[in-house]
Amino acid sequence: MNRKHLVLPTALIVCGAAIAFTLWSGGEEPEPPQRLCFGTLDERTAGLIDDGQGGRVGFGEFERKGQGDHAFFRSCIAQRTNPDGDTTRTTIYSLTMQDSKSGTGLPGGAVPLGGGLAGWALPDKAEAQLPAGCAGRLGSTAPYIVVSLSAPFQEEKKGIVDRDTAIRNSATVVSESATNLARLSGCS
């Protein structure tokens, strides 16, 4: 048999097998990762910071508009579930997004974020500044929006993770949150 006569039957068999597999597997797409903390963190990134006891991460979210000192203020408190799945433990970390009159400075011992973001990271703290123009898009007259992380379980004296890992975790969480907040507000 001539090879050029085998191309069409081979293509039909491959397509038929793909259709059969799709129907057999239910044709379901894998579920996209859950977005947490006002949509700024995916579930995997949100779980980087841990107290060493594991458990699923969840957030309490708080938003305040035009009250007090800040025209824009959002806060997320990360907690983990206990093995029983019914109760949560103390706060693992908090993430605050707020307008600010001053940008983020670099404290002693901190590592700059890089990746085009102004900001820094320490084992238990981090800050990232959103690009210029984001504050106005988020309803603030202040010049800056700053995302701040406080992760007490990553303090060096706690010894849960080493310093480099803790800095990487802090930088990843605050960077992803700031990048996604800028994207969601249309100023990235």
C-alpha positions as CSV (number, residue, x, y, z in Angstrom):
1,M,0.0,0.0,0.0
2,N,1.2,3.5,-0.8
3,R,2.2,5.7,2.2
4,K,0.3,8.7,1.0
5,H,-2.9,6.6,1.3
6,L,-2.2,5.9,5.0
7,V,-2.2,9.6,6.1
8,L,-5.9,10.1,6.2
9,P,-6.8,6.9,8.0
10,T,-4.0,7.5,10.5
11,A,-5.3,11.1,11.2
12,L,-8.9,9.8,11.6
13,I,-7.8,7.2,14.1
14,V,-5.8,9.7,16.2
15,C,-8.8,12.2,16.2
16,G,-11.2,9.4,17.1
17,A,-9.0,8.4,20.0
18,A,-8.7,11.9,21.3
19,I,-12.5,12.4,21.2
20,A,-13.1,9.0,22.9
21,F,-10.6,9.9,25.6
22,T,-12.3,13.3,26.2
23,L,-15.7,11.7,26.4
24,W,-14.5,8.9,28.7
25,S,-12.7,11.3,31.0
26,G,-15.8,13.4,31.4
27,G,-14.3,16.3,29.4
28,E,-13.8,18.3,32.6
29,E,-11.2,21.0,32.7
30,P,-9.0,21.0,35.8
31,E,-10.2,23.6,38.2
32,P,-8.2,26.8,38.2
33,P,-6.4,27.6,41.4
34,Q,-8.5,29.5,43.9
35,R,-7.8,33.2,44.2
36,L,-7.5,34.5,47.8
37,C,-7.0,37.8,49.6
38,F,-9.2,40.0,47.3
39,G,-8.0,38.0,44.3
40,T,-4.4,38.9,44.7
41,L,-2.9,35.5,45.7
42,D,-3.3,32.0,44.3
43,E,-3.7,29.2,46.8
44,R,-0.2,27.8,46.3
45,T,1.5,31.1,46.9
46,A,-0.8,31.9,49.9
47,G,0.4,28.6,51.5
48,L,4.1,29.3,51.3
49,I,4.2,30.8,54.8
50,D,3.4,28.3,57.4
51,D,3.7,27.8,61.2
52,G,5.2,24.3,60.7
53,Q,1.9,22.5,61.5
54,G,0.4,22.4,58.0
55,G,-3.3,22.6,57.2
56,R,-5.3,24.4,54.5
57,V,-4.8,28.2,54.4
58,G,-7.8,30.5,54.5
59,F,-8.2,34.3,54.8
60,G,-10.3,36.7,56.7
61,E,-10.7,39.8,54.5
62,F,-11.4,43.4,55.7
63,E,-11.9,46.4,53.6
64,R,-12.4,50.0,54.6
65,K,-13.1,52.8,52.1
66,G,-12.7,56.5,52.8
67,Q,-12.5,56.2,56.5
68,G,-9.8,57.2,58.9
69,D,-6.4,58.1,57.5
70,H,-6.6,55.9,54.4
71,A,-8.9,56.3,51.4
72,F,-7.9,52.8,50.3
73,F,-7.3,50.1,52.9
74,R,-7.6,46.3,52.6
75,S,-6.3,43.7,55.0
76,C,-6.1,39.9,54.8
77,I,-5.4,37.7,57.8
78,A,-4.1,34.2,56.8
79,Q,-5.0,31.3,59.1
80,R,-4.6,27.6,58.8
81,T,-7.1,24.8,59.7
82,N,-6.3,22.3,62.3
83,P,-6.1,18.6,61.3
84,D,-9.7,18.1,62.4
85,G,-10.6,20.6,59.6
86,D,-13.2,22.4,61.8
87,T,-11.1,24.9,63.7
88,T,-8.4,27.4,62.7
89,R,-5.2,28.3,64.5
90,T,-3.9,31.7,65.3
91,T,-2.9,34.2,62.5
92,I,-0.1,32.9,60.3
93,Y,0.5,36.2,58.6
94,S,-1.3,39.4,57.6
95,L,-1.2,41.3,54.3
96,T,-2.2,44.9,54.2
97,M,-2.8,47.0,51.1
98,Q,-3.2,50.8,51.7
99,D,-2.5,54.2,50.4
100,S,0.6,56.0,51.7
101,K,2.1,59.4,51.6
102,S,5.6,57.9,51.4
103,G,6.8,55.0,49.3
104,T,8.6,52.0,50.7
105,G,12.2,52.5,52.0
106,L,14.8,49.8,52.3
107,P,15.5,48.9,56.0
108,G,18.8,47.5,57.2
109,G,19.3,43.9,56.3
110,A,16.5,43.8,53.8
111,V,16.7,42.3,50.3
112,P,15.3,44.4,47.4
113,L,12.4,42.7,45.6
114,G,13.5,43.2,42.1
115,G,11.4,42.1,39.1
116,G,10.4,45.7,38.4
117,L,8.8,46.2,41.8
118,A,10.0,48.8,44.4
119,G,10.1,47.1,47.7
120,W,12.1,44.8,50.1
121,A,11.8,41.6,52.0
122,L,13.0,40.4,55.4
123,P,12.3,36.9,56.9
124,D,9.2,38.1,58.8
125,K,8.2,41.4,56.9
126,A,8.1,42.7,53.3
127,E,6.7,45.7,51.4
128,A,6.0,46.3,47.8
129,Q,5.0,49.6,46.2
130,L,2.5,49.6,43.3
131,P,3.4,51.5,40.1
132,A,2.7,55.2,39.8
133,G,-0.9,56.0,39.1
134,C,-2.4,53.0,41.0
135,A,-3.4,55.1,43.9
136,G,-5.7,57.3,41.8
137,R,-7.3,54.3,40.2
138,L,-8.0,52.9,43.7
139,G,-9.7,56.1,44.8
140,S,-6.9,57.7,46.8
141,T,-5.2,61.1,46.5
142,A,-2.1,59.8,48.2
143,P,0.9,59.2,45.8
144,Y,1.5,55.5,46.7
145,I,-0.2,52.2,47.4
146,V,1.9,49.9,49.5
147,V,1.4,46.2,50.1
148,S,2.8,45.1,53.5
149,L,3.4,41.6,54.8
150,S,3.8,40.7,58.5
151,A,4.8,37.0,59.0
152,P,5.7,36.4,62.6
153,F,6.1,32.7,62.2
154,Q,9.1,33.3,59.8
155,E,11.1,35.2,62.4
156,E,14.6,33.8,62.6
157,K,14.3,33.1,66.3
158,K,11.4,30.7,65.6
159,G,13.6,28.5,63.4
160,I,10.7,27.1,61.3
161,V,12.5,27.9,58.0
162,D,16.0,29.2,57.3
163,R,16.6,32.9,56.6
164,D,16.9,32.6,52.8
165,T,13.7,30.5,52.5
166,A,11.8,32.9,54.7
167,I,13.0,35.9,52.7
168,R,12.0,34.2,49.4
169,N,8.6,33.3,50.9
170,S,8.0,36.8,52.1
171,A,9.1,38.3,48.7
172,T,7.0,35.9,46.7
173,V,3.8,36.6,48.7
174,V,4.1,40.4,48.7
175,S,5.2,40.6,45.1
176,E,2.4,38.4,43.8
177,S,-0.2,40.4,45.8
178,A,1.2,43.8,44.6
179,T,1.4,42.6,41.0
180,N,-2.1,41.2,40.9
181,L,-3.6,44.2,42.8
182,A,-2.0,46.5,40.1
183,R,-3.3,44.3,37.3
184,L,-6.8,44.1,38.9
185,S,-6.9,47.9,39.2
186,G,-5.7,48.4,35.6
187,C,-2.5,50.2,36.4
188,S,0.2,47.5,35.9
